[in-house]
Each structure stands twice: as structure tokens, then as C-alpha cells.
Amino acid sequence: MTFSLNFKQKLKQNKPLIGTVQALPSPEVTEMLASAGFDWLWLDMEHSAIDVPCMQHMLQAANGICPCIVRPPSHDEVWIKKILDAGADGIIVPLVNSADEAERIIRMSKYPPDGCRSVGLARAHGYGMKFQDYIEEANKKITIIMQIEHIKGVKNIDAIVKVPGVDAVIIGPYDLSGSMGKIGQVNDPQVQQQIDTARKAALDAGLAVGIFTTKAEEVKSLSDKGYTLIAVGIDTMIFGQALNELLRLR
């Protein structure tokens, strides 16, 4: 397949890219979100019932409309391989806590000689019909994002952001707060201090930096701080809020 949108190039433009998280295992929801005008979609396999066949159907639903970055359930090579072979524009790898972990993720995500990604014939390769085109471009176009969501990751952030091949860092404020014994207290001054440490390290390294928020009104202030990869809300939350608004009309 060809990449309809080169998300990696968009990241380097240093302009805010507004996305949202999809947790519902539904290609129809993907199609609606992609058509709504988001700059990117975060398809979450870590905290959802989305399996590999559904993930591929979701990518097919968004194909040519909106870039999709998929979060696997873990660092495991099998997950990364299946996501990239399905044709994702990139991956958000959860709970990256060290430079060694980041280096291993990069190797698994790139074809030789840059890495050790296994070669197959899947949707990304046009089921074999566009094999050569894909393998020649994949290393240059796939976006690899490290999620920093534990205090260990923040302590090692200066080394993580220097790993060649890392395209961006995205901060997970909720898990980070939990790792500090302050679960859910994302506005706590100590939690905010660690978030700011990770943000500054990524920016100083010339990387795009992202964050998740549940509040659309925070997008402007986050952008002013240098965040360019901003995920606002989750499909389930958006649906729930809309239902609550409807019920208030009774």
C-alpha cells in the first residue's frame, strides 16, 4: 500500500495535530471519526476489546481519510509486527521506561539494515502486490512514538529522547500520576513537575511531544507549551457525554 498521509512529515512541521482516542472495536466509529476532520486517530489496543482483525478493519475504514497511530498492548514484537503489517501509519508504544527499551522497539519496527522487523506479505504490502514499494519506504515513513507514563520513564527521559529513530514522545498523565502514588491527580504540582520535565526533554531533543487530555478547552494552552501531538478525549467518553446532554432535555 502507499501511505495516504505522511504523518512523520506532519510532525516535523511543528504545528498542532489534534486527534482523539478510539477504544470501541468498530470500523464504523473509525470512519466517523476520520471523516470528522481530526488530524490523526489513536487506535487503542491496550485498554480495549480491539483485536488484530478488528484493528485492520478500522485501518481500512480510515484509509485515505485520516492517519492512524495504533497503541499495542505491550512492547512485544508480535504486537508491533502485526500492527505495522496491517498498515498502521505508526505506533504509540506504552510504558517506555528506558533507552534500552526504546532501542529495542526501534529495532523491531524497522526493516534491515536499520532494524530486525520480520518481512511478510500483508495488507501494508498490498498483499504482495506492492511489496517492494512498501519495504523501500516503510523505515522512512512509519512514525514511532514512545509513551512516557511512569516515573521511571521520566527519570530516564534524557536518554530515551536521544535514541535514534524515536519520532515523538507522548506523555500519559494518568498512569504517571499513579506511579507517583497520586492516581488521577494529574493537576497535582508534583505530577505536573514531572510532566514538564518530560516535555522539556523532548523539545530540547528536537522531538515532537504529545499528551492526552479530556478537555478540549485545554488544547490552546497545551499548544502554547509546545505540545503538537494532542489527543483529546476517548470515543466512549464523547459518546457518554453526548448521551448525558440528550437526557438533560427530559
Buried (B, 14 or more C-beta within 10 A) or exposed (E): BEBEBBBBEBBBEEEBBBBBBBBBBBBEBBBEBBEEEBBBBBBBBBEBEBEBEBBBBBBBBBBEBBBBBBBBEBBEBEBBBBBBBBBBBBBBBBBBBBBEBBBBBBBBBBBEEBBBBEEEEBBBBBEEEBBEBBBEBBBEBBBBBBBBBBBBBBBBBBBBBEBEBBBBBBBBBBBBBBBBEBEEBBEEEEBBEBBEBBBBBBBEBEBBBBBBBBEEEBBEEBBEEBBBBBBBBBBBBBEEEEEEEEEEEE
